[in-house]
Amino acid sequence: MKVTYILHSTGPHEGSTIAFLRLLTIVRKKGIEPTVIVPDTEGIYPLLLNDGVDVVSLNFRIATYPRIRTLKDAVLWLPRLIGRIVVNKIASRSVIDICRQRKSQLIHTNVSVVDIGYRAARQLSIPHIWHLREYSDLIGYHYIFTRAQQLRNYKTDLSYTVCITRGVQQYYQLEKHPYSRVIYDGAIEKEYETITSSIAQPFFLFAGRLEKGKGIEDLLVAYTLYAKQCPMHWPLRIAGDTAIVSYKQHLKNFVRQHDMDNDITFLGMRNDIHNLYAQAGALIMSSLSEGFGLATAEAMNAGCLVIGFDASGTKEQFDNGKQFTGQEIALRYTTQEELVLQMQHVTLTPQQDFLPMKLRAKQTVEHFYTDQKNAEQIIQLYQGILDKTM
């Protein structure tokens, strides 16, 4: 089976990239011949090349309207929009040539905000899979030209969708569509040893991109309230970064203005994030519209207690766990005040008391979110599409 994959980014720390690499490792072992198309030669490009993967760098952009953050962005908005449309039209032609040369049987686009694969597949009359991972409009990505048109694209002939949660599927109005499947991302390669100790270091951890939609500002405000109310408060460590220098400075200014420099540490992007999960007293998943929440599943698998905003993918993971185990697998909150109370609760409660919850969380991850289960369901989808049984 020959499949062409299209990624919107080569960033090695992005959840969509991590999920794709885990899938790629398994499908290659199952005999699938992949061609991977990426937008640049940074990040994972050399890693794929060195691993013998057929990887091609093309010049293309995401198929959403340019964002306006500054006056310069506003002035350049129209030229940037026209540039995106032209560049992507050229890129889709290149995808057609690549697929013809490789004799690709289907195209699998790793996110919803790239459409060059869909357009190429239409010209080639081969199946196309959209991997829907994000609540696009809710996190500031607005499709060219309209959301309504994008929803129609998902339902055209030879168009299939993989949604990473039931919530994402509902958001795109695909829950009743016969060519749509819910397949959870793989968060672990295999089952690890059962947690035998409740010992963790007394600090809270945030892991993710530094952007408003990830709830980082709400977390900082809540943390300052918690620190004032709890004399024996834990420090907060922030593992993540942003390409927007002004926004990172904005966050650091907030920390400085509230005299929290000794309590809040910006760690930047980390390659040892799994060690941090295992060490942290609790991960705070503050994302407001999380598609799935790979960090949540990875942290729970590492034996880390999770405090999570009870919405979107985070809520679905918590609900799955409660239904599967019969009890809560994490600590939920819906307001800033509730987050403060949960942080106080974790700080003042003996860690041993959370061990049963951690064990239930790990059992949930091992049941729902393994790499093997994810890959098997994706391959079954491929086979069903090519056999015309779905």
N, C-alpha and C positions, 0 to 999 in steps of 0.2 A: 504494500500500500504506500503510495507516495502522497505526502501531505505538505503543503506550503503554509508556514506559520508567519504571521505578521505581528510584530511588536511595536508599540508606540514609543518605547524607550529602552535604552540599554542600561539604565540605572540599576546596579546590583542590589540596592537596598529596597527597591519598590516591591510592594506585595505582589503585584501582577507579574513582575519579572521572576520573583522567587517561586511563585506557584507554577509558572511556565517551565522553569528549569527542572523542577521536580517531575513534572509531567513528561518533559522531553527525555529525561534519563530512562524512564520506564518504557515509553513507547518505542524508543530505539531498540531496547532489549527484546521487544515483542515483534521486531521485524519491520516496523514502519520506517520508511526512508524520508527524513525531514529535510525541507529547505526552509531556512529561517531568514526572513527579511526584516532588517532593522534600519532606523533612521540615521545612524552614524557609526563610527568605528571606535567608540569609547566603551567604557563599562564592560559588559559581558561579551562584546564582539571578539576580542582576542582570545577569551576563554573558550568560546564556541569554536573558533578557528583552530586553536591548539588541540581541541578534543576531537577534531576530525569532522565537525558538523559542516554541512554545506550552508554557509551563511553569506548573505548579500547585503551590502549597505546601499540604501536608496535615499535620495533626498525627498522627503515628504513631511507633511505636517498633520497634526490632529485636525479633524473636520468639525471644528467648533469656531464660533466667533472669537476674535481676539479679545483678550481682557483689557479693561481700562482701569489702570491703577493710578496713573499720573496724567498730567496735561499732555506730555509727549505721546503717551499711549492714545489719547483722544485724537490728536492731530494725525497720527499715523494709522489710525484704525482702518480706514477705507483702503489705503495702499496695502496694508498687511492682509486684509481680507481677500483682496484681489490676488495678491501673491500666493496665498494659501490655495485658493481655487485652481490657479494656473499650475502651481507646483504639483498639486495632487493629481491633476488631470494627466500631466506628463508621467507621474509615478505609476498611475494605474496602467498606462500603456506598457511601462517597463515590467510590471507584474505579469501582464499578459504574456510578454515575451519569455519571461523566466519560467512561467508555468508550462508554456508550450515546449520549451527546451527540456524541462525536467519531466514532462508528461505527468504533471500533478493531477491527482484525481479529485482533490478538494482543497479548499483554502480555509484556514482557521485563523481568524483575527482575534488576538488576545484580549482586546478591550472593545468597548462600544464606540469610542470616539475616533476611530480610524475607519475610513470607508473605501480606501483604494483597493482592498481585497474584494470587497463586495462588488464594486464596479467592474473589476477585472473578471470575476467569476460570472457576472451577467453576460459579458462579451464572450466568454469561453463556454458558456452553458454547462458549467460544473457547479456542484454544491458549494455553498459558503456557510461557515459557522461564525456567528458573532458570540464572543465570550463576554457576557454582560456582568461586569464586576462592580459598577459604581452607580450611585444615584446622581447621574450627571448634572441635571439642572440644580439640584440641591447643593452641589459643591462648586457651582459657578461655571460649568461647562454647558454651553448652549449650542445645539447642533445647527450646522448650516444645512438647510435653510430654516426648517422648523422641526419641532419635536414631533408634530403630527406626521410629517413626511418620514421621519426616522422610524416611527412606529410602523408605518406601512412597509418600509423596507424590510423589517424583521419578518413580515408575513408574506413576502412575495415567493414565487416559485423558486425552489432550490435554495431557499434561505432558512437557516436553522439557528436556534439560539440555545446557549448553555448559560443558565443563570446560577450564580454562586449561592443564592439563598432563595427561599420562597418569597421573601419580601421584595427582592429585586425583580423577581418574575412578576409579581403583582404590580409593582411600580411601572413596569413597561407593558402592562395589560396583556400578558402572555400566559396567564395561569390556565386558560382553557384552550390554548393553541396546540394542535397535535405535534408540531415540529419544535416544541420547546421543552427543555429538560432542566430540572434542578439538580446540579451536581456540586457538592461542597468541595472547596479546595482541600488539597492534602496539606496537613500541618506537620505530620510526622512521617518519617521514613519507615519506622517499624515500632513495635511495642518496646518500651524501655522498662527498666526495673521499676517495681512498685516503690513509691515513696515510703521510706522507713523512718524518716526524721522530720520533725516540724521546725528544726532550727533554720532560721533565716536572719539576715542582717536587718537591723531596724532602719530601713529607708523605703520611701515610696519611689516608684519608677514610672516614668512616662516614656513610651517608645513609639515614635512615628514622626512624620513630617511636621515641621513647624508651620502650621497654617491655621487660620481661624476655624475652618471646618472641622479640624481635629480636636477642637475644644480646648486648645492650649491656654487661651486667654481666660476662659472660665475656670480652668484648673488653677492658674496662678492666683486669681482672685480668691477662690475657695481656700487655697493653701495659706494665704496670708491671714484669713480669718481663723483657720484651724490653728496656726502657729501662735496667734495671740491668745486663743482660748485654752490651749493645751500646753502647760509649762514644760512637759517632757516630750515635746513634739519631735517627730522624725524628720530628717532632711528629705528633700525632693531632688531626684536626679533625672535630668531630661536627656534622653538618648534620641537624637534626631537633628535635622538641620533644614535649612531652606536656601534656595538660590537667591531669594530676595533679601539682600543685605539690610535694607531699611527696616524690614519687618522683624528680623532677628534683633536689630538694635532697639526697636520698639519694645520687644519683650524684655531685653536686658535693662532698658531704662525703667520699666515697671518694677523689676526686681530691686534695682538700686534705690528707686524712690521710696520703696516700702522697707528699706533696710533689711533685705533678705539675702544679701550676697553670701553670707555664711551658711544659709540654709538651703538655697537653691543653686544647683550646679548644672551648667550646660555642658554635656559630654560630647556633643557633636555626633556624627554618624559612627556607629560602632560595628566592628566585625566580631565582637565577643558578646553579642546581645543575648545569646542563650545562657551564657554564664551569669549575666546580669539578671535574667529571669529567675535562675536558680537561687541567686543570692538575695533578691529583693524581698522585703517583708510583704509587699503587695504591688501589683501593677495597677495603675489607674488608666482605664480605657475611657477617655473623655470624648471621643469622636462623636459628633452630633448626627452624622448620617453614614455610618460605616457600612460598606457593602457586605463584607463578611467579618473581617477582623482577624487576620492571620496572627497578629501579635497576641490576641486574646487566647487563641487555641494553643499557640506555641508556649505561652507562659503557663497555662494550665497544665500542659504536658510536662513542663519542667518542675512542677510542684509549687508554682507561685500562686498565691491568693490573688484574685482579681476583683477590683472594684470597678464596675462598669456602668456607663450611661445606658439606661434601660430603653433603648430604641434601636431600630434597624437591625443590622447583622449581629450586633452585640446581644440584643434582646433575644434574637432567634437562637443563638448559641445557648443562652441561659435557659430559654424555654425548652429547647431540646434536652438539655441536661436534666431539668426538673422532671420532664415527662419520662425520661429514660431511667433515672435513678430514684424518682419519687420524692426528692428533696432538692433544695437550692444547691447550685454548684458555685455560686459567686455572690458577691454583695452588690445589690442594685441601688441606683439612685436616679432621680429624675429632676431634681432641683439642686441648686448650689448649696442650699442649706442641708439637704440630705447628704451631699458629698462630704461636707464638713463633719457631719455626725458619723458617717461611715469611717472617715479617717481617724476620728477620735476613738471610735469603737475598736478599730484594729490596734491602735496604739495602746489602749488600756486593757486589752484582752490577752491572756496568755496564748502564745502561738500554738501550743498543743491543742487548744480548743478548736482551731480551724483545720486540724488534720483530716477529720472525716469529710469536710467540704472539699478539701484539696484532692482527696482520693476519688470522690465522686466526679470532680471536674476532669481528672485524668482518665477515668473510665469512659467518660463521655467523648473525649477527644479520640481515644483509641477505638471507640465504636464507630464514630461518624466521620472522622477527618484524617484518615490515613492516606498517604500518597498512593498506595497500591489500589485502594478502593476508588479513589478519584480517577486514576489512569484506566482501570478496568471499565468504569462507566463511560469514559470518553471513547475508548476503543470500541465498546459495544455500540455507541452512537455512530461512530464512523462506519462500522460494518452494516448497521441498519440502514444508513443513508445510501451506501454504495450498493447494498443488496435490494434497495427499494422496499424494505419491510417496515419502514416508518414514514 
